């Protein structure tokens, strides 16, 4: 069976690997580069039970376990490790409780209010390295990567029979739309619900071994009164990732055209300086912005596209795209190759639950 995966982010490359593992003839179609958007600029935080009590619980728990299996079985160098995770606030002197994270790298304004996760329930990967690792693993199983812009679909009767890539027809038995927020472009060809992009900003510092493997989720009040929720993830490669400051800025047509909002990086750097003297003194290796895809009800779109046999969609994962990629890929592969998903109930994520763009 020949399958075209539209999108070279973490969802698309994970689907490509899972399909290729099962013997499908897979080609990933990507406009610019693997992990060029949110999959290359996300935090890479993984949580086993933070979605408990929601429709995402089964997907998140299965994906958390699969991340551990992938790191062990594929031997990928994508910075997988378990973490202890804490919550706290910024703005008043710390009580410096005897139990909690290492305090030496934080300012006295950070107060730890509790542990949010243990090494058994929270972990991390480097998202760009993981996404590229999935693509390498897929190619090792025979998958291909082609760069270009999909401009339309091929039809055979009422079925989807492939795509036009820069005007060149590529036939296939099935296609999977996994283009993150740019999946909205596919609504020109398929009856898909709206997909939106939530913009976030991040900085990566070179911190060496000065910050231990402890993730932080903080509440921070800016001097102007705005409330932010910075997230801090030290990585095994000696870097530390910090993100905050979201906006609903318009999504550009080209992923390579994404730039930070005016003043956002200055605000984020000021936040980091206040949180930690280590961050304040560390070199900045990268800074930028990305858009995370969201459907109207906050749940991902995973499944067959109604009225377009041969077309599938996997997008709208929001902040949990890196976490939920493995189980999404497993379920999509089952749906395409076996006719139904077996490991995950995809009913809550059926694209037909939401009205398609008129």
Backbone torsions as a table, in degrees:
resi	resn	phi	psi	omega
1	UNK	NA	133.8	179.9
2	UNK	-101.9	128.1	-177.9
3	UNK	-127.7	134.4	173.7
4	UNK	-104.7	125.6	177.4
5	UNK	-105.2	117.4	-177.3
6	UNK	-92.6	104.4	179.7
7	UNK	125.3	127.5	-178.4
8	UNK	-106.7	33.4	173.0
9	UNK	-88.9	-168.7	-174.9
10	UNK	-64.5	-35.6	179.1
11	UNK	-68.6	-48.4	-177.8
12	UNK	-63.0	-45.3	-178.2
13	UNK	-69.3	-35.2	177.5
14	UNK	-66.3	-40.0	176.0
15	UNK	-64.0	-42.5	179.5
16	UNK	-59.9	-42.9	-179.7
17	UNK	-64.8	-45.3	-177.0
18	UNK	-65.1	-40.5	177.4
19	UNK	-65.9	-44.7	179.8
20	UNK	-64.0	-36.9	177.7
21	UNK	-58.2	-33.0	-178.5
22	UNK	-93.6	9.9	171.3
23	UNK	95.9	4.0	178.4
24	UNK	-73.6	153.7	174.5
25	UNK	-89.5	106.6	-168.5
26	UNK	-117.7	137.4	170.6
27	UNK	-129.8	127.9	174.5
28	UNK	-92.5	128.3	177.8
29	UNK	-108.4	118.3	-175.8
30	UNK	-131.8	137.5	-175.5
31	UNK	-68.4	-41.6	-173.6
32	UNK	-127.2	-62.8	-177.8
33	UNK	-160.4	156.6	175.8
34	UNK	-61.8	134.9	177.0
35	UNK	60.0	34.6	-175.7
36	UNK	-80.3	-14.1	-176.4
37	UNK	-117.5	-129.6	-173.4
38	UNK	-60.3	-31.7	-178.9
39	UNK	-65.4	-19.1	176.7
40	UNK	-100.4	-6.3	-173.7
41	UNK	-128.6	11.4	179.9
42	UNK	-84.5	176.8	-179.5
43	UNK	-82.0	-30.8	-179.3
44	UNK	79.5	23.4	-179.2
45	UNK	-81.5	139.6	-178.7
46	UNK	-123.9	133.0	179.1
47	UNK	-134.3	129.3	-176.5
48	UNK	-76.3	-40.4	-168.8
49	UNK	-121.5	13.0	-177.7
50	UNK	-75.5	-12.3	177.3
51	UNK	-104.5	8.6	178.6
52	UNK	-58.8	142.8	-179.1
53	UNK	84.4	3.6	177.8
54	UNK	-124.5	168.7	177.2
55	UNK	-61.4	-15.3	-178.6
56	UNK	-84.6	-5.2	-171.1
57	UNK	-56.7	-52.7	-176.9
58	UNK	-62.4	-42.3	179.7
59	UNK	-63.4	-44.0	-177.9
60	UNK	-68.3	-44.0	-179.2
61	UNK	-65.3	-42.3	178.1
62	UNK	-64.6	-41.8	-179.5
63	UNK	-66.0	-40.7	179.2
64	UNK	-58.4	-44.3	178.4
65	UNK	-66.5	-38.6	179.8
66	UNK	-66.9	-34.0	176.7
67	UNK	-58.3	-43.2	178.7
68	UNK	-64.4	-41.5	179.0
69	UNK	-64.5	-42.2	-179.9
70	UNK	-62.9	-43.3	179.9
71	UNK	-61.7	-37.1	-178.9
72	UNK	-79.1	-44.8	-172.5
73	UNK	-80.8	-33.7	-179.3
74	UNK	-93.2	-15.1	179.8
75	UNK	60.9	31.2	-176.9
76	UNK	-74.7	141.5	179.5
77	UNK	-93.7	74.4	-179.1
78	UNK	-125.7	27.4	169.8
79	UNK	68.8	28.9	177.5
80	UNK	-69.8	130.1	171.2
81	UNK	-161.3	157.0	175.6
82	UNK	-81.4	151.0	-176.6
83	UNK	-134.4	153.5	162.0
84	UNK	-96.5	138.7	-172.7
85	UNK	-124.9	134.2	-177.0
86	UNK	-124.5	154.6	172.1
87	UNK	-113.1	155.8	-179.7
88	UNK	-171.6	-173.9	-179.9
89	UNK	-130.1	162.4	176.6
90	UNK	-125.5	132.3	175.1
91	UNK	137.8	-9.2	175.7
92	UNK	-141.6	155.8	-177.4
93	UNK	-55.6	140.2	-178.4
94	UNK	-73.6	146.3	173.6
95	UNK	-78.4	-13.2	178.8
96	UNK	49.2	57.0	177.9
97	UNK	-59.9	150.2	-176.0
98	UNK	-68.1	-28.9	178.6
99	UNK	-105.2	130.1	-179.2
100	UNK	153.5	-167.4	-177.2
101	UNK	-72.4	166.4	175.3
102	UNK	-62.9	132.8	-171.3
103	UNK	-95.5	-13.9	-169.3
104	UNK	-61.2	-25.6	-176.0
105	UNK	-95.0	-6.7	-177.9
106	UNK	-99.6	153.6	173.9
107	UNK	-77.4	165.8	-180.0
108	UNK	-69.6	-12.1	179.4
109	UNK	-79.4	-12.6	-179.4
110	UNK	-87.7	123.0	176.2
111	UNK	-114.5	121.3	177.7
112	UNK	-82.0	123.4	-176.2
113	UNK	-101.3	-12.5	178.3
114	UNK	168.1	165.9	176.2
115	UNK	-90.9	129.0	-178.6
116	UNK	-97.6	-23.4	-178.3
117	UNK	-162.5	151.9	178.2
118	UNK	-106.4	177.9	176.5
119	UNK	-64.2	-14.4	176.3
120	UNK	-86.0	-15.2	-174.1
121	UNK	-125.7	-12.5	177.0
122	UNK	-131.9	148.0	-176.3
123	UNK	-155.5	-174.2	179.6
124	UNK	-153.7	159.2	166.2
125	UNK	-136.3	161.4	168.2
126	UNK	-84.0	114.1	-168.9
127	UNK	-63.2	-41.0	179.1
128	UNK	-65.1	-41.7	179.8
129	UNK	-66.5	-39.1	178.5
130	UNK	-65.5	-45.4	-179.6
131	UNK	-61.2	-45.9	176.5
132	UNK	-65.8	-34.0	176.7
133	UNK	-64.3	-38.6	176.7
134	UNK	-65.4	-38.4	178.7
135	UNK	-67.0	-41.5	177.1
136	UNK	-62.0	-42.4	179.7
137	UNK	-65.1	-37.4	177.2
138	UNK	-66.0	-43.0	-179.8
139	UNK	-65.7	-33.5	176.9
140	UNK	-63.5	-23.1	177.6
141	UNK	-97.2	8.8	174.7
142	UNK	105.5	-3.2	179.4
143	UNK	-69.0	155.8	179.0
144	UNK	-119.4	160.1	174.7
145	UNK	-124.5	128.0	175.7
146	UNK	-127.1	131.2	178.9
147	UNK	-93.5	139.7	179.2
148	UNK	157.5	176.6	-176.8
149	UNK	-109.6	125.1	176.4
150	UNK	-75.0	125.1	-176.0
151	UNK	-111.3	-4.1	179.2
152	UNK	171.6	177.8	-178.2
153	UNK	-110.0	152.6	167.9
154	UNK	-93.1	141.0	-179.3
155	UNK	-123.6	145.8	172.8
156	UNK	-132.2	99.3	-169.2
157	UNK	67.3	-128.7	176.4
158	UNK	-93.3	0.7	-175.7
159	UNK	-92.5	151.8	171.7
160	UNK	-81.7	128.4	-173.2
161	UNK	-123.8	16.0	178.9
162	UNK	140.5	-163.7	-178.2
163	UNK	-139.5	165.3	166.3
164	UNK	-100.1	121.9	178.7
165	UNK	-111.8	106.2	-176.1
166	UNK	52.6	39.0	177.3
167	UNK	86.9	-3.3	179.3
168	UNK	-100.7	127.5	-179.6
169	UNK	-76.7	129.7	175.0
170	UNK	-124.3	113.6	-177.3
171	UNK	-83.2	152.1	179.2
172	UNK	-161.0	162.5	175.6
173	UNK	-84.9	-24.4	-179.3
174	UNK	-155.2	152.1	172.5
175	UNK	-127.7	150.0	176.4
176	UNK	-124.0	120.3	176.6
177	UNK	-85.7	112.2	-178.4
178	UNK	-139.4	56.2	-173.0
179	UNK	-104.5	25.0	179.9
180	UNK	57.7	-140.5	179.3
181	UNK	-65.2	-21.2	177.6
182	UNK	-76.2	-1.7	171.6
183	UNK	-61.1	-21.1	177.0
184	UNK	-59.4	-27.0	178.8
185	UNK	-64.8	-29.3	-178.9
186	UNK	-70.8	-13.3	176.9
187	UNK	-65.8	-12.3	173.5
188	UNK	-71.8	-20.9	-176.3
189	UNK	-115.3	-23.3	-172.5
190	UNK	-132.3	151.2	177.5
191	UNK	-77.3	81.7	-177.1
192	UNK	-110.6	147.0	172.4
193	UNK	-68.2	162.2	178.0
194	UNK	-62.7	144.8	172.8
195	UNK	-125.5	131.2	-176.7
196	UNK	-113.7	164.6	177.7
197	UNK	-117.9	124.3	174.1
198	UNK	-100.5	120.5	-173.9
199	UNK	-86.0	137.2	175.4
200	UNK	-133.7	157.8	-177.2
201	UNK	-121.6	148.9	-176.3
202	UNK	-149.2	157.8	173.8
203	UNK	-132.5	141.0	174.4
204	UNK	-116.1	124.2	-179.5
205	UNK	-106.4	151.3	169.9
206	UNK	-92.5	103.8	-174.0
207	UNK	-113.8	-4.6	179.1
208	UNK	60.6	-131.8	-178.8
209	UNK	-103.5	18.3	-175.2
210	UNK	-78.5	-17.9	179.2
211	UNK	-119.6	123.5	-177.1
212	UNK	-74.8	170.4	-178.6
213	UNK	-75.4	71.7	179.6
214	UNK	-135.7	117.8	-179.9
215	UNK	-85.9	146.5	179.7
216	UNK	-125.2	137.7	169.8
217	UNK	-120.6	114.8	-170.6
218	UNK	-118.3	159.6	168.5
219	UNK	-109.8	128.1	-171.3
220	UNK	-135.4	129.2	177.2
221	UNK	-106.8	120.6	177.3
222	UNK	-72.0	162.2	-179.6
223	UNK	-59.5	-28.8	178.8
224	UNK	-79.7	-5.5	177.5
225	UNK	102.2	-9.9	179.2
226	UNK	-69.1	140.4	177.5
227	UNK	-97.5	130.5	177.5
228	UNK	-121.4	162.7	179.6
229	UNK	-128.8	72.8	-178.9
230	UNK	-65.4	144.8	176.4
231	UNK	-122.1	135.1	-174.1
232	UNK	-126.6	121.4	-176.7
233	UNK	-128.5	100.4	170.7
234	UNK	-69.4	143.6	-175.9
235	UNK	-117.0	157.0	-178.7
236	UNK	-62.5	-19.8	-178.1
237	UNK	-85.0	9.4	178.0
238	UNK	86.4	12.1	175.7
239	UNK	-109.7	161.7	175.7
240	UNK	-131.7	129.0	-177.6
241	UNK	-101.4	132.4	176.7
242	UNK	-130.3	131.3	177.3
243	UNK	-131.7	153.1	175.5
244	UNK	-178.3	-177.0	174.8
245	UNK	64.6	90.2	177.2
246	UNK	-100.5	156.3	176.7
247	UNK	-153.5	167.9	176.9
248	UNK	-109.9	40.4	178.2
249	UNK	-60.6	147.6	-178.1
250	UNK	-58.0	141.7	178.9
251	UNK	-78.3	122.9	176.7
252	UNK	-71.8	157.2	-178.6
253	UNK	-68.0	-30.1	-176.5
254	UNK	-110.3	122.7	179.6
255	UNK	-55.7	-29.6	-178.8
256	UNK	-75.0	-6.5	-179.5
257	UNK	-93.8	2.4	-179.4
258	UNK	-69.9	126.4	177.8
259	UNK	-132.8	157.5	178.7
260	UNK	-64.3	153.5	172.6
261	UNK	-66.1	153.1	178.4
262	UNK	-57.6	126.8	176.6
263	UNK	81.4	-9.3	-175.2
264	UNK	-65.4	-40.7	-176.9
265	UNK	-71.0	-34.1	175.9
266	UNK	-64.6	-41.1	177.4
267	UNK	-64.0	-41.4	-178.7
268	UNK	-68.0	-40.4	177.6
269	UNK	-65.3	-39.2	177.5
270	UNK	-63.0	-38.1	176.5
271	UNK	-61.4	-47.1	-178.9
272	UNK	-63.4	-40.1	179.6
273	UNK	-61.8	-36.2	-178.7
274	UNK	-75.7	-31.7	-177.8
275	UNK	-75.4	-38.9	-169.7
276	UNK	-149.2	127.7	173.2
277	UNK	-65.8	-26.3	177.0
278	UNK	-67.2	-47.3	177.6
279	UNK	-63.4	-39.1	-179.2
280	UNK	-60.8	-32.5	-176.0
281	UNK	-98.3	-4.9	-174.1
282	UNK	-89.8	146.1	176.7
283	UNK	-64.7	144.1	174.5
284	UNK	-88.8	120.7	179.9
285	UNK	-89.2	-33.4	-178.1
286	UNK	-158.3	151.1	173.3
287	UNK	-150.1	150.4	-178.8
288	UNK	173.9	-163.7	-176.5
289	UNK	-141.4	158.5	176.0
290	UNK	-152.6	163.5	179.3
291	UNK	-113.1	127.4	175.9
292	UNK	-97.6	135.4	-174.6
293	UNK	-80.9	138.6	179.3
294	UNK	-137.4	138.1	167.9
295	UNK	-88.9	170.0	-172.3
296	UNK	-62.0	-33.8	-178.2
297	UNK	-96.8	6.2	176.2
298	UNK	84.2	-3.2	178.5
299	UNK	-102.4	151.4	179.5
300	UNK	-68.4	161.2	172.2
301	UNK	-101.9	111.4	-178.4
302	UNK	-137.1	113.0	177.2
303	UNK	153.5	-171.2	178.6
304	UNK	-76.1	147.7	177.4
305	UNK	-87.4	119.7	-177.3
306	UNK	-61.5	136.0	176.5
307	UNK	77.7	9.0	179.7
308	UNK	-142.2	73.9	-176.3
309	UNK	-57.8	133.8	-177.3
310	UNK	98.4	-5.7	-179.4
311	UNK	-111.9	136.0	179.7
312	UNK	-132.9	159.9	179.7
313	UNK	-136.7	146.5	176.1
314	UNK	-149.7	96.2	-178.7
315	UNK	-160.1	-178.3	176.8
316	UNK	80.5	25.6	-175.6
317	UNK	-80.5	-6.2	177.4
318	UNK	60.5	-134.9	-177.6
319	UNK	-76.8	-7.2	-175.8
320	UNK	-105.5	24.5	-178.9
321	UNK	-64.8	-45.5	-179.8
322	UNK	-65.0	-44.4	178.6
323	UNK	-58.9	-51.9	-167.3
324	UNK	-89.6	5.0	179.3
325	UNK	-62.1	-46.0	-176.0
326	UNK	-61.1	-45.6	-178.8
327	UNK	-73.0	-32.5	174.1
328	UNK	-61.0	-45.1	180.0
329	UNK	-63.1	-42.8	179.7
330	UNK	-60.9	-44.6	-177.9
331	UNK	-69.0	-41.0	178.7
332	UNK	-64.3	-41.4	178.5
333	UNK	-61.4	-42.5	177.1
334	UNK	-63.5	-42.6	-178.9
335	UNK	-61.7	-43.5	-177.9
336	UNK	-73.6	-45.3	-172.1
337	UNK	-88.5	-28.8	-176.9
338	UNK	-109.9	-11.4	-179.3
339	UNK	91.4	-9.5	179.1
340	UNK	-161.6	146.6	174.6
341	UNK	-77.0	136.6	-176.4
342	UNK	-109.0	-37.1	-173.6
343	UNK	-84.1	-26.0	-177.6
344	UNK	-131.6	138.2	173.4
345	UNK	-79.5	111.3	-177.2
346	UNK	-87.8	1.2	-176.8
347	UNK	-55.4	-42.1	-179.6
348	UNK	-65.1	-17.3	-173.9
349	UNK	-109.4	7.7	-179.2
350	UNK	-56.8	122.6	179.5
351	UNK	-56.4	-27.3	-176.8
352	UNK	-72.1	-6.5	178.2
353	UNK	-68.7	-21.5	-178.8
354	UNK	-115.0	147.0	178.6
355	UNK	-66.1	140.6	178.0
356	UNK	-74.4	158.3	176.4
357	UNK	-62.4	130.0	-177.6
358	UNK	-69.8	NA	NA
